[in-house]
Amino acid sequence: MPLLSIITINYNNAKGLQKTMDSVFTQLFGDFEYLIIDGGSTDGSEEIIKQHSSKLAHFVSEKDQGIYHAQNKGIEAANGKYLLFLNSGDFLCNNKVLQTVFKSEPIADIVYGNMRINWGNNSISTGTMPDVISVEHMYRDTLWHPVSFIKRELFLKFGNYNQQYKLVADYDFFFRVIIKNKVSTQHIDVEVAEYNTDGQSSNTANKKQEQAERRRVMESYLGAEELDILDKELNKKPSFFKRISERLKGKK
C-alpha cells in the first residue's frame, strides 16, 4: 500500500492537466500512486492521459455527475494511506513538496500545508492556514483541499463527499470530520500547491450558490441557534469568500 494517493479530476482542461501531471511526475518523493479521473473530455485530455498511462495507478475518461462524483470515484479506486485531491490546473509548488511533508511519516488524520493562490494578472499570494481548524475558522474560510492530505480511512468511517452539494462537498466533509467528529489535524508550514482561481468554485457567478450551500452545511452541524450566535460574533470581518470575490472582480 502506498503512503499517498494523488487524485486529479479533469474535464476539458488539457493544458492545466499537463501542468498538474508534470508537477506530480517530477516529485523526488516516490511512495505514492497517481490516479486521474477525467469526465469524458473532448479537448485532447484523454490522449495526454494515455501517453502517461504507464505512470498511473488508475485512470478513466467517461462522463460523470460533477466534481464530487469524480472525486468519489477516485476515493473508491485509491489504495494510499493518505489522499491528496489535486485538480487539473492546480500544481505542487516544487519537486520537494511531498518529500518535505512526508519526511517523517505523519500520524494525524489530516495533514495540511499552505496554499499559493494565483489571482491572474501576475498576482500571486500565499494563503497561510492556521495551526488549529476551529469553528470560527470554518465560519470565515475553509480548509483548502489542494494542500490537505486526508487519511483514506476517514472516508470509510465517515462517508465520501456528499454529492447533494455541488460546490462545497469538501467543506461539508471537513466540517463533518474535524468540527463534529474531532479527528486529529496537523499543520505543516510549507507551501504545498498553487491554486488557480479560474476553477468553478472560484467563479463569481457561483458565489451565491456556494455561500448558500455553506450556510446549509453549518446549520446542519451547528443548528440554527448556534449559527445565529456566530453570525453576531464573527461577521464583523470579511470572509475568505468575500475577499476572493473582490479579487476576482479586479481581473475583469
Secondary structure, DSSP 8 states (H G I E B T S, - for coil): --SEEEEEEESS-HHHHHHHHHHHHT-S---EEEEEEE---SSSHHHHHHHTGGG-SEEEE---SSHHHHHHHHHHH---SEEEE--TT-EESSTTHHHHHTSS---SSEEEEEEEEEEETTEEEEE---SS--HHHHHH----GGGEEEEHHHHHHH-S--TT-SS-HHHHHHIIIIIIS---EEEEEEEEEEEETTSGGG-GGGHHHHHHHHHHHHHHHH-HHHHHHHHHHHTTS--HHHHHHHHHHTT-
